[in-house]
Amino acid sequence: MKVRSDQFSRLSSEALQDEFLREALARANASFQDARGDAVDSMPDWEALRQQAHEIKNRAIENLPEALDAFEKNICSRGGEVHYCEDGAAARDTILSIIRSHDGSSVTKSKSMVTEEIALNDHLEAAGLSVLEGDLGEYIIQLAGEHPSHIIAPAIHKSREEVAELFHEHLGSDPKADIPELTRVAQRTLREAFLGADIGISGANFVVSETGTIVLVENEGNIRMSTTIPRVHIALVGIEKVVPRMEDLALLLRLLCRSATGQRVTSYISFISSARTPAEGDGPEKIYVVFLDAGRSRLWADPGQRAALNCIRCGACLNFCPVYGSVGGHSYGWVYPGPIGSVITPHYVGIEKASELPQASSLCGRCAEVCPVKIPLPDMLLGLRAKAVEAGSAGIVERFSMRVFSLLGRSPRLWRFALACGRPVYKLVARAGLASVLGGPLRRWNRSRGLPLPQKQGFRSWWRAETKKGDVDD
């Protein structure tokens, strides 16, 4: 997937003109928020559990090298094989090499953001392999030639009519089919693919170092089909997904399910610790775990930003973010949208390619309030804004404005003079509608907002008047 995170301003401006997208996001976010609210209200110890989860993930990330070593030792002792890949290219080549070593030709995949991150589908298809997404939402956007717009609901931006047209074009179904019929059509198609696949590829919600276990959470059953029917299972996993103990996992699953979909528990949770044994009737003959770095070590080495690796990909920060709720996931220009995407993308692709993302926040703090592992996202966004300036990614207008503001802020006399002169000029611009004519930041602001008129009385004069009243009253 081509990185377009440096085009957030343009992409978000286009998204703001899409009425259907905004309505779809409003409905979906309201549903996610209500479901999570009910789930949280049913747990009076929610805040205490969040704190415990925060501490668990902190310990796991702080001891990441040791946890990875322990996981490798345990899964390899049962016949698994582990590979470490520095970047996406190495991971793609490793997975393709594994598939070819087993003479594989057809692949089914479970929903996995990390496979999107390395553009795995494109690479395997270019090598002549058949690749089919097993998750219904991912399958829809695969047919559309698009990428996920949400961590949990990848096709949140698609209408029923658009999906029906896609299925009619690719699968020959009724172009006016309703949702149950569309689901049946997808089920028939995907079931054939599952039964005929040589290779199953998944991500992982967690991997447990204590037992060498891959943990996968889902509602549709497609992950279980992809990990049990094909003769080879390959799990592509970000190195940050390791947790030390099964005891830790129990708490994290409680928080993940409730934060993501509002469920106590999802329909299926798979624990995979080895390939099929002689006593078992299903399961792969061989399991491979491919750990991906791709910028995670750089993030791990930054004490002020390291907590972003604690993310358990529940999507709650997206569901409560006013920016994401207005412009959707594709505006962020890469795989990870929303507040967490605005934090991790600059580390994964480079701040120079994603300098606009830390600005894609109102800093309202809702993301931090709902994060089940208490990631301080607003603080981290502020830190990245500073890094963008240090890297020279801030524009000339922004740098000049901040220097002027700094100068005025250090001098009360200059501040009062600027307010006295600036107030009438601002009134003229706002009343005459000159923002679009003047251009620059004002023009961009005015595309989706109106410039408010100031009150007749300024704050300073109001404050002096009120203070004087108070003196008289005393």
VENNOR-V932348 format. One line per field, one symbol per residue. ss: DSSP state (~ for helix, > for strand, _ for the rest). burial: + if it has 16 or more other ideal C-beta (glycine too) atoms within 10 Angstrom, else -. A space follows every 10 residues. Layout:
# VENNOR-V932348
ss=???
burial=???
This chain:
# VENNOR-V932348
ss=____~~~~~~ ~~~~~~__~~ ~~~~~~~~~~ ~~~~~~~~~~ ~____~~~~~ ~~~~~~~~~~ ~~_~~~~~~~ ~~~~~~____ >>>>>__~~~ ~~~~~~~~~~ ~____>>>>_ __~~~~~__~ ~~~~~~___> >>>__~~~~~ ~~~~______ _________~ ~~~~~~~~~~ ~_______~~ ~~~~~~~~~~ ~~~~~~__>> >>___>>>__ __>>>>>>__ _~~~~~~~__ _>>>>>>>~~ ~>>__~~~~~ ~~~~~~~~~~ _______>>> >>________ _____>>>>> >>___~~~~~ _____~~~~~ _____~~~~_ ___~~~~_~~ ~~_____~~~ ~~~~~~~~~_ ~~~___~~~_ _____~~~~~ ______~~~~ ~~~~~~~~~~ _____~~~~~ ~~~~~~~~~_ _~~~~~~~~~ ~~~~~~~~~~ ~~__~~~~_~ ~~~~~~____ ________~~ ~~~~~~~~~~ ~~~_
burial=---+++-+-- ++--++---- ++-++--++- -++-++--++ -----+--++ -+++-+++-+ +--+--++-+ ++-++----+ -++-+--+-+ ++-+++-++- -+-+--++++ ++-+++++++ +-++----++ ++++++++++ ++++--++++ ++++++++-- --++++++-- --+---+--- -+--++---+ --++--++++ ++++++++++ ++++++++++ -+++++++++ ++++++++++ ++++---++- ++++++++++ +++--+--++ -+-+++---- --++-+++++ ++++++--++ ----++++++ ++++++++++ +-++++++++ ++++++++++ ++++++++++ +-++++++++ +----+++-+ ++++++++++ +-+++-++-- --++------ -------+-- ---------- --------++ ----+----- -----+---- +--------- ---------- ----
